[in-house]
Amino acid sequence: MSRLPHISSAWELRPAAAADVEAIAELRAVVMRPDLERLGRYDDFRVRERFRRSFSPEHTRTLVSGGDFAGCVTLRPTDDGWLLEHFYLAPEVQGRGLGGDVLRSLLEDADAEGAPVRLNVLQGSAARRLYERHGFELETQDAVDVFMVRRPQGSAG
């Protein structure tokens, strides 16, 4: 199986706007559909509506690669660190190193603050391997979700 070429050299995260909600909700539906169907939980309306209800433009960044919308990520502050949510990449850019580069950049900022980052991923999702490669560990899980945490890393000055 050949890997797609690495494309991460030309990407940027831009602040999201309220007007981005529908594009991101649609991307979420496309990206999450296989895992939600596998778990027997896909609902065409609900997958978009759950995002619309929780969308916070002030904590969300859109990902632009090669000048095109390629995904998004939300990093929401919590009492003791950050919650990583809504990290979606368009299918055409997946598997090419972009997600790892974006995640590495976000985690460098969290490490500089000494802040842990938490997230949840669906049971059986391939995304879990990406998170584990970047230092996330199992915190707890249930029949649908895996909750993970990454403690701050790096050398103490």
Residue pairs with C-beta under 8 A, 6 or more apart in sequence:
3 95
3 96
4 95
4 96
5 96
6 96
6 97
7 65
7 66
7 93
7 96
7 97
7 98
8 65
8 96
8 97
8 98
8 100
8 101
10 65
10 66
11 63
11 64
11 65
11 66
11 70
11 98
11 101
11 102
12 63
12 64
13 61
13 62
13 63
13 64
13 73
13 102
13 105
14 61
14 62
14 64
15 57
15 60
15 61
15 62
16 24
16 57
16 60
16 61
16 62
16 72
17 57
18 57
20 57
20 60
20 62
20 72
21 51
21 52
21 55
21 57
23 69
24 51
24 55
24 60
24 62
24 72
24 86
24 88
25 48
25 51
25 52
25 55
26 48
27 71
27 72
27 88
27 90
28 47
28 48
28 51
28 86
28 88
29 44
29 47
29 48
30 90
30 91
31 88
31 89
31 90
31 91
32 42
32 47
32 88
32 122
33 42
33 47
35 122
35 124
35 125
36 42
36 43
36 47
36 122
38 124
39 122
39 123
39 124
39 144
41 144
51 86
54 85
54 86
55 86
56 74
56 76
59 74
59 75
59 76
59 77
60 72
60 73
60 74
60 86
61 72
61 73
61 74
61 75
62 69
62 71
62 72
63 69
63 70
63 71
63 72
63 73
63 89
63 98
63 102
64 70
65 71
65 93
65 98
69 90
70 89
70 90
70 93
70 98
71 87
71 88
71 89
71 90
71 93
71 98
71 99
71 102
72 86
72 87
72 88
73 84
73 85
73 86
73 87
73 88
73 102
73 106
74 83
74 84
74 85
74 86
74 87
75 82
75 83
75 84
75 85
75 106
75 117
76 82
76 83
76 85
77 83
78 118
80 115
80 116
81 110
81 115
81 116
81 117
81 118
82 110
82 115
82 116
82 117
82 118
83 117
83 118
83 119
84 106
84 117
84 118
84 119
85 119
87 99
87 102
87 103
87 119
87 127
89 98
89 99
99 130
100 130
100 133
100 134
103 130
103 131
103 134
104 134
106 117
107 117
107 134
107 135
107 150
107 153
110 116
110 117
110 150
110 152
111 152
111 153
111 154
112 154
113 152
114 152
115 152
116 149
116 150
116 151
116 152
117 136
117 149
117 150
118 139
118 147
118 148
118 149
118 150
119 131
119 136
119 147
119 148
120 145
120 146
120 147
120 148
121 127
121 128
121 131
121 145
121 146
121 148
122 144
122 145
122 146
123 141
123 143
123 144
123 145
123 146
125 146
128 146
128 148
131 148
131 150
132 148
134 150
135 150
135 151
135 153
136 148
136 149
136 150
137 148
137 149
137 150
138 146
138 147
138 148
139 147
139 148
139 149
140 147
141 147
